[in-house]
């Protein structure tokens, strides 16, 4: 769930919530919804200020079975800032030598049994190739509603289905359902067959989507492919870390689960926690938003209890963790190639090739980032990686699984594993 109105004690922003349905052309408006949509209150202007850049040559895939929209686009030339934890990258499959960025968001799809004003059955967009063809950054592009001031990214414009029915106004847009928690209203997304044709999204996600594709009311003609089945990535069904409503998510062994970020997260017990409120904010209030509470490179993903060698303990260093001796003298590696190079240039000598360095020396060379110098967060494994290596320290249960899987006692109890082995061990490849 994502809060589009922060709790009163934070005193940040308020947004009138109205239960509205998908804004679509009259042919696709469900009976009885139009008068309610006309009551949409004055809306706010929202801004995306997160770390995802506008991608080159983006394309979208809508999976009706998986209730996902998958963005694939090239990292802009010259872009050097770290990408967030939910962006997964790979070399461009076309062989351009550039980096392909993948983002996946949960969406809603059509509810069976609905009717339009003309009495026609509501239904999903027909599986086909479309392009972003219209819409607006702040409200719906027709007479019905505004969806809280979030982008309305239209991709079905006057399309003739196989049975001759002409459809339009189908789009990605912000959430339309709310829930009251501790006296405050929160937008949230029902990821499942609940809409009248459009693809509802969390507000912060549709803001990021609009930014990533360079949404320009359809002038850029970004390709959108709608498929009936599951989208795939690296040979597995694409899923995203968001609950399902009215359907069953694929088994973990069959799926590649993309991480997901939120501005404010509601836990299972109903309590709320800030995650990335500065990435998506009401424009007039962005300067006064509270700081992000989770690390942008890792998302603060839980990894279990870290297992350090005997006489060592986990210690926070910068935005990451190292195993440091109980006497404070040494830190446990192994270390990244960049750290080893720094060690050698600093006169470390033969100790640079060992996995025990003076703690103060190791901490200084590690840096204060979420990952040690030379490594970056790998969203597939959930760990920092450099080349084919993934760096721990790892949780005890993962180490035990490594040993049982034949990884070798010495390797499994080290803090550097082959990242592809780790991904398979975690069921992510």
C-alpha positions in Angstrom: 0.0 0.0 0.0 1.2 3.5 -0.6 0.2 6.6 1.2 -0.8 9.6 -0.9 -1.6 11.5 2.3 0.9 11.4 5.1 -0.3 11.0 8.6 -1.2 14.2 10.5 1.8 14.0 12.8 4.1 14.4 9.9 1.9 17.4 8.7 3.0 17.1 5.1 0.2 16.8 2.6 -3.4 16.2 2.2 -5.3 15.0 -0.8 -9.1 14.7 -1.1 -9.9 11.1 -1.9 -12.9 10.1 -4.1 -13.8 6.6 -5.1 -13.7 6.9 -8.9 -13.4 4.4 -11.7 -11.2 4.3 -14.8 -11.5 7.3 -17.0 -12.3 6.0 -20.4 -14.2 6.9 -23.6 -18.0 6.7 -23.2 -17.9 3.3 -24.9 -16.0 1.9 -21.9 -17.6 3.8 -19.0 -19.3 1.4 -16.5 -22.9 2.1 -15.6 -23.4 4.3 -12.7 -19.8 5.5 -12.4 -20.0 8.7 -14.5 -21.8 10.9 -12.0 -19.4 9.8 -9.2 -16.4 10.6 -11.4 -17.7 14.1 -12.0 -17.5 14.7 -8.2 -13.7 14.5 -8.3 -12.4 17.1 -5.9 -9.8 19.7 -6.7 -6.6 17.9 -7.4 -2.9 18.4 -6.6 0.1 18.6 -8.8 2.7 15.8 -8.1 6.4 15.7 -8.9 8.7 12.7 -9.4 12.2 13.4 -7.8 13.6 9.9 -7.7 16.8 8.4 -9.1 15.3 6.7 -12.2 16.4 8.7 -15.3 14.5 9.2 -18.5 15.4 6.2 -20.6 16.3 6.0 -24.2 14.1 4.0 -26.6 11.7 2.7 -23.8 9.1 0.1 -24.5 6.3 -1.2 -22.2 4.8 -4.7 -21.9 1.4 -5.1 -20.1 0.8 -8.6 -18.8 -2.9 -9.2 -18.2 -2.2 -12.6 -16.4 0.6 -11.2 -14.2 -1.0 -7.8 -13.5 2.3 -6.0 -14.3 3.7 -3.4 -16.6 7.3 -3.9 -17.5 9.5 -1.0 -18.7 12.6 -1.8 -20.7 14.8 1.1 -21.9 18.5 2.0 -22.4 20.4 3.9 -19.8 21.2 7.4 -21.2 24.7 7.8 -22.4 26.9 9.4 -19.8 24.6 8.6 -16.9 26.8 7.7 -13.9 24.5 8.1 -10.9 23.6 4.9 -9.0 20.3 3.4 -10.0 17.8 2.5 -7.3 17.4 -1.1 -5.9 14.3 -1.8 -7.9 16.0 -1.3 -11.3 17.5 -4.4 -12.8 20.1 -4.0 -15.5 21.8 -6.1 -18.2 23.9 -5.6 -21.3 21.7 -4.5 -24.2 20.5 -7.8 -25.8 20.8 -6.0 -29.2 24.6 -5.8 -28.8 24.8 -2.0 -28.7 27.3 -2.1 -25.8 24.9 0.0 -23.7 23.0 -0.9 -20.5 19.3 -2.0 -20.6 17.3 -1.0 -17.6 14.2 -3.0 -16.4 11.5 -1.7 -14.1 8.3 -3.6 -13.2 5.2 -2.2 -11.5 1.9 -3.8 -10.3 -1.3 -2.8 -12.1 -5.0 -3.6 -12.0 -6.9 -5.2 -14.9 -10.5 -5.4 -15.9 -13.1 -7.0 -13.6 -15.3 -9.6 -15.3 -19.0 -8.9 -15.5 -19.0 -5.1 -15.8 -21.1 -3.1 -18.2 -20.5 0.1 -20.1 -23.2 2.9 -20.3 -24.2 1.3 -23.6 -24.6 -2.1 -22.0 -21.5 -3.6 -23.6 -19.3 -5.9 -21.4 -16.2 -4.3 -20.0 -13.0 -6.0 -21.0 -9.3 -5.6 -21.1 -7.5 -4.0 -24.0 -7.1 -6.5 -26.7 -3.7 -8.2 -26.8 -2.0 -6.2 -29.5 0.8 -3.7 -30.2 -0.1 -0.1 -29.3 1.7 3.2 -28.7 1.3 5.9 -26.0 -1.1 8.1 -28.0 -2.5 10.7 -25.6 -3.3 11.6 -22.0 -2.0 14.3 -19.7 0.5 14.7 -16.9 -2.1 16.0 -14.3 -5.6 14.7 -15.2 -7.6 12.5 -17.5 -7.8 13.5 -21.1 -11.6 13.5 -21.4 -14.6 14.8 -19.5 -14.9 12.3 -16.7 -12.3 12.5 -13.9 -8.8 13.6 -12.8 -7.5 10.8 -10.7 -5.9 13.0 -8.0 -3.6 14.9 -10.3 -1.5 11.9 -11.3 -0.5 11.3 -14.9 -3.0 9.7 -17.3 -0.9 7.8 -19.9 -3.3 6.8 -22.7 -2.3 3.9 -25.0 -5.5 2.8 -26.6 -6.9 5.5 -28.9 -9.6 4.6 -31.4 -8.5 1.0 -31.7 -10.8 -1.4 -33.5 -10.9 -4.8 -31.8 -11.2 -8.0 -33.7 -15.0 -8.0 -33.3 -15.2 -4.4 -34.7 -15.7 -2.6 -31.5 -13.9 0.7 -31.4 -12.2 1.6 -28.1 -10.2 4.4 -26.7 -9.2 6.2 -23.5 -7.5 3.2 -21.9 -4.5 4.3 -19.9 -2.2 3.8 -17.0 -3.3 6.1 -14.2 -3.2 6.7 -10.4 -5.0 4.7 -7.8 -8.7 5.2 -7.1 -9.2 3.2 -3.9 -8.5 4.4 -0.4 -8.3 3.0 3.1 -8.6 4.7 6.5 -5.8 4.0 9.0 -5.5 5.8 12.3 -8.0 8.4 11.0 -6.0 9.2 7.8 -6.8 8.2 4.3 -4.4 6.3 2.1 -4.4 5.5 -1.5 -3.8 1.9 -2.2 -3.7 -0.4 -5.2 -5.8 -3.6 -5.6 -3.5 -5.6 -8.0 -6.0 -7.8 -9.8 -9.1 -7.9 -12.0 -10.9 -4.9 -10.5 -10.9 -2.1 -13.1 -13.2 -1.2 -16.0 -10.5 -1.3 -18.6 -7.6 0.9 -17.5 -4.5 -0.1 -15.6 -4.6 1.6 -12.2 -1.2 2.0 -10.5 0.2 3.3 -7.3 0.5 7.1 -7.5 4.3 7.1 -7.1 4.7 4.4 -9.7 2.7 6.2 -12.4 4.8 9.3 -11.7 8.0 7.3 -12.1 6.6 5.6 -15.2 5.8 8.9 -16.8 9.3 10.2 -16.1 11.1 7.0 -17.3 9.3 7.1 -20.7 9.5 10.8 -21.1 5.7 11.0 -21.2 4.7 13.9 -23.5 0.9 13.3 -24.1 1.7 10.7 -26.8 4.0 12.7 -29.1 6.9 10.3 -28.4 4.8 7.3 -29.4 6.3 4.9 -26.8 5.5 1.3 -27.8 3.1 -0.7 -25.6 2.6 -4.4 -26.1 -0.4 -6.0 -24.3 -0.1 -9.8 -23.8 -2.7 -12.1 -22.4 -0.2 -14.4 -20.5 2.7 -13.7 -18.2 5.6 -11.6 -19.3 9.0 -13.3 -18.9 12.5 -12.3 -17.8 15.5 -14.6 -17.9 13.2 -17.5 -18.7 10.9 -17.0 -15.8 7.5 -15.4 -15.3 7.7 -11.8 -14.2 6.2 -11.0 -10.8 6.6 -7.9 -8.6 6.6 -7.7 -4.8 3.0 -6.6 -4.3 0.0 -8.6 -3.0 -2.6 -10.1 -5.4 -6.3 -9.4 -5.2 -8.6 -12.0 -6.8 -5.9 -14.2 -8.4 -2.9 -16.2 -7.5 0.7 -15.1 -8.0 3.0 -17.6 -9.7 5.1 -20.0 -7.6 8.4 -18.5 -6.4 10.3 -21.3 -8.3 8.6 -20.3 -11.6 8.9 -16.5 -11.3 11.4 -13.6 -11.3 10.2 -11.2 -8.6 11.1 -7.6 -9.1 11.5 -5.4 -6.0 9.1 -2.5 -5.4 9.5 0.9 -3.8 6.8 3.0 -2.1 6.6 6.5 -0.7 5.0 5.3 2.6 4.6 1.6 3.3 1.9 0.0 5.4 3.0 -3.1 7.2 0.9 -6.2 7.6 -0.1 -5.1 11.1 -1.5 -1.8 9.7 1.2 0.4 11.0 2.9 2.8 8.6 6.6 3.5 7.8 8.3 6.1 5.6 10.3 4.6 2.8 10.9 7.1 0.0 8.7 10.2 0.5 11.1 12.5 -1.3 10.8 10.5 -4.6 7.1 11.3 -5.1 5.6 14.4 -3.5 3.0 17.1 -3.9 4.9 19.7 -5.9 4.2 22.6 -3.6 5.4 20.6 -0.6 8.5 18.7 -1.9 10.9 21.0 0.0 9.3 20.1 3.3 9.0 16.4 2.9 10.7 14.2 5.5 13.9 12.5 4.5 13.9 9.1 2.9 14.0 6.4 5.5 15.3 3.5 3.3 18.5 3.2 1.4 18.0 3.9 -2.3 20.5 1.4 -3.5 19.3 -1.5 -1.3 15.8 -0.5 -0.3 16.6 -1.6 3.2 15.8 -5.2 2.2 15.8 -7.6 5.2 18.5 -10.3 4.8 18.2 -12.2 8.1 20.7 -12.3 10.9 24.2 -11.8 9.6 26.7 -14.6 10.4 30.2 -13.4 11.1 33.2 -15.6 12.0 33.8 -16.5 15.6 35.0 -13.5 17.7 33.6 -11.1 15.1 30.3 -9.1 15.0 28.4 -7.2 12.4 28.9 -3.4 12.5 27.3 -0.7 10.5 29.9 1.1 8.3 28.5 3.9 6.2 25.2 2.6 4.8 26.4 -1.0 4.8 27.7 -3.7 7.2 31.1 -5.2 7.9 32.2 -8.0 10.3 34.6 -6.4 12.8 36.6 -8.2 15.5 35.2 -8.1 19.0 38.5 -6.5 20.1 38.0 -3.8 17.4 41.4 -4.6 15.8 40.5 -6.2 12.5 37.8 -6.4 9.9 36.9 -9.4 7.8 36.9 -9.5 4.0 37.3 -10.5 1.3 37.3 -7.1 -0.3 36.5 -5.6 -3.7 39.1 -5.1 -6.3 38.9 -1.4 -5.9 39.5 -1.7 -2.1 42.5 -4.0 -2.8 43.9 -1.5 -5.2 43.5 1.2 -2.6 45.1 -1.0 0.0 48.2 -1.5 -2.2 48.5 2.2 -3.1 48.3 2.9 0.6 51.3 0.7 1.4 49.3 -2.3 2.7 51.7 -4.8 1.1 50.9 -8.5 1.3 48.1 -8.0 3.8 46.1 -6.6 0.9 45.7 -10.2 -0.4 44.3 -11.5 2.9 40.8 -11.4 4.3 41.8 -9.7 7.6 42.7 -6.0 7.5 43.1 -3.4 10.3 39.5 -2.3 11.0 40.2 1.4 10.7 42.0 0.9 7.4 39.3 -1.4 6.0 36.5 1.0 7.0 38.2 4.0 5.4 38.7 2.1 2.1 35.2 0.7 2.1 33.6 4.1 1.9 30.2 5.2 3.3 27.9 3.9 0.5 25.4 1.1 0.7 28.0 -1.1 -1.1 31.8 -1.1 -0.8 33.8 1.0 -3.2 33.9 -0.8 -6.6 30.6 -2.7 -6.1 27.0 -1.8 -6.7 23.7 -3.2 -5.4 22.5 -6.2 -7.5 18.7 -6.3 -7.4 18.6 -9.9 -8.5 20.4 -11.3 -5.5 19.8 -8.4 -3.0 23.5 -8.1 -2.3 26.4 -5.9 -3.5 28.2 -7.3 -6.5 31.4 -6.6 -8.5 31.6 -8.5 -11.7 30.7 -12.1 -11.0 31.1 -11.8 -7.3 28.5 -11.1 -4.7 29.6 -9.8 -1.3 28.2 -10.7 2.1 28.3 -11.1 5.0 25.5 -13.6 4.5 22.8 -14.8 6.9 23.3 -18.2 8.7 20.3 -19.9 6.9 21.6 -18.9 3.5 25.1 -20.2 4.4 23.5 -23.5 5.5 21.7 -23.7 2.1 24.9 -23.0 0.3 26.6 -25.9 2.1 23.7 -28.3 1.5 23.8 -27.3 -2.2 27.4 -28.4 -2.6 28.9 -24.9 -2.5 31.8 -26.1 -0.4 32.4 -25.4 3.3 35.2 -22.9 2.8 33.4 -20.9 0.1 30.1 -20.9 1.8 31.6 -19.6 5.0 33.4 -16.8 3.1 31.9 -13.4 2.4 32.3 -13.6 -1.4 30.3 -16.0 -3.6 29.6 -16.3 -7.3 26.6 -14.1 -7.7 24.9 -16.4 -10.2 25.2 -19.3 -7.8 23.7 -17.0 -5.1 20.8 -16.0 -7.4 20.0 -19.7 -8.2 20.3 -20.6 -4.5 17.7 -17.9 -3.7 15.5 -19.0 -6.5 15.9 -15.9 -8.5 17.4 -17.4 -11.7 
